[in-house]
Amino acid sequence: MCIEGREKFYGGVQALEEKEIGDVIIRPSSKGPTHLSMTLKIHDNVYTHIDIAEGGKESRDLTSFLSLGKTLTIGEESYEDLDEVQLMAFGLKFHLSSVCKFSDKIHATF
């Protein structure tokens, strides 16, 4: 997993071009200081962007926007820190690798 500070949309994709299927990059989101964006390489030239909402930031304390939120939410699932998000990303990588290997075996038989 790669965590980038100032990657733009295409910079995140470019950073993953030479990486393995299932690798991710996490960077600030264009949605504002309460969101992160995780880009996942699904296959060569195929990527998906996953929104991570940061909870627990105090709107009255502007310095809280400079640190990571107390909770990180992806869809319906909440995580306490980036380590938990990384474990989830490793799980995705494992499943994507299995699907790609299976797909390669199917294509090899034709």
C-alpha positions in Angstrom: 0.0 0.0 0.0 1.3 3.4 -0.8 0.1 6.6 0.9 0.7 9.7 -1.1 0.4 13.3 0.1 -0.3 15.4 -3.0 -1.2 13.0 -5.8 -3.9 14.1 -8.2 -6.3 11.7 -9.8 -4.0 10.9 -12.8 -1.0 10.9 -10.5 -2.5 8.2 -8.4 -3.2 6.1 -11.5 0.2 6.7 -12.9 1.8 5.7 -9.7 0.0 2.4 -9.9 0.7 1.6 -13.6 3.9 -0.4 -12.8 2.4 -1.9 -9.6 0.8 -5.3 -9.1 -2.9 -5.9 -9.4 -4.5 -5.2 -6.1 -2.1 -2.5 -5.0 -3.6 0.7 -3.7 -2.6 4.3 -3.2 -4.3 6.6 -0.6 -4.3 10.3 -1.0 -6.3 13.4 0.0 -9.6 13.6 -1.7 -11.0 16.4 -3.8 -14.2 16.1 -1.6 -12.4 18.1 1.1 -10.5 17.7 4.3 -12.9 15.1 5.7 -12.3 12.6 2.9 -9.5 10.5 1.6 -9.4 8.7 -1.8 -8.1 5.2 -2.3 -7.3 4.1 -5.8 -7.2 0.3 -6.4 -5.6 -1.3 -9.4 -8.0 -4.0 -10.6 -6.2 -5.0 -13.7 -3.8 -3.5 -16.2 -5.3 -0.1 -17.1 -8.4 -0.7 -14.9 -8.7 1.2 -11.6 -11.4 2.1 -9.2 -11.5 5.0 -6.7 -12.9 4.4 -3.3 -14.1 7.2 -1.0 -12.9 7.1 2.6 -14.9 9.4 4.9 -13.0 10.6 8.0 -15.1 11.0 11.1 -14.5 12.7 14.4 -13.0 15.9 13.1 -14.0 19.0 15.0 -15.3 21.7 12.7 -14.5 24.4 15.3 -10.9 23.3 15.5 -9.2 23.9 12.2 -6.1 22.0 13.3 -8.1 18.8 13.5 -8.4 18.9 9.7 -4.6 18.5 9.5 -4.7 15.1 11.2 -6.3 11.8 10.4 -10.0 11.4 11.5 -10.8 9.2 14.5 -12.8 6.8 12.3 -12.4 5.9 8.6 -15.5 4.8 6.8 -15.7 3.0 3.5 -19.3 2.3 2.5 -21.0 0.8 5.6 -17.7 -0.4 7.2 -15.8 1.7 9.7 -12.1 1.4 10.6 -10.1 2.9 13.4 -6.9 3.7 11.5 -5.1 3.2 8.2 -3.6 -0.1 9.4 -7.1 -1.6 9.4 -7.8 -0.1 5.9 -4.5 -1.6 4.8 -5.6 -5.0 6.0 -8.8 -4.7 4.1 -6.8 -3.7 1.0 -4.6 -6.7 1.4 -7.8 -8.9 1.5 -8.9 -7.2 -1.8 -5.5 -7.9 -3.3 -5.7 -11.5 -2.4 -9.2 -11.9 -4.0 -8.3 -10.0 -7.1 -5.1 -12.1 -7.6 -7.2 -15.3 -7.3 -9.8 -14.0 -9.8 -7.0 -13.0 -12.2 -5.3 -16.4 -11.9 -8.6 -18.2 -12.5 -9.3 -16.0 -15.5 -5.9 -16.7 -17.0 -6.5 -20.4 -16.6 -9.8 -20.1 -18.4 -8.3 -18.1 -21.3 -5.3 -20.5 -21.6 -7.7 -23.4 -22.2 -9.3 -21.8 -25.3 
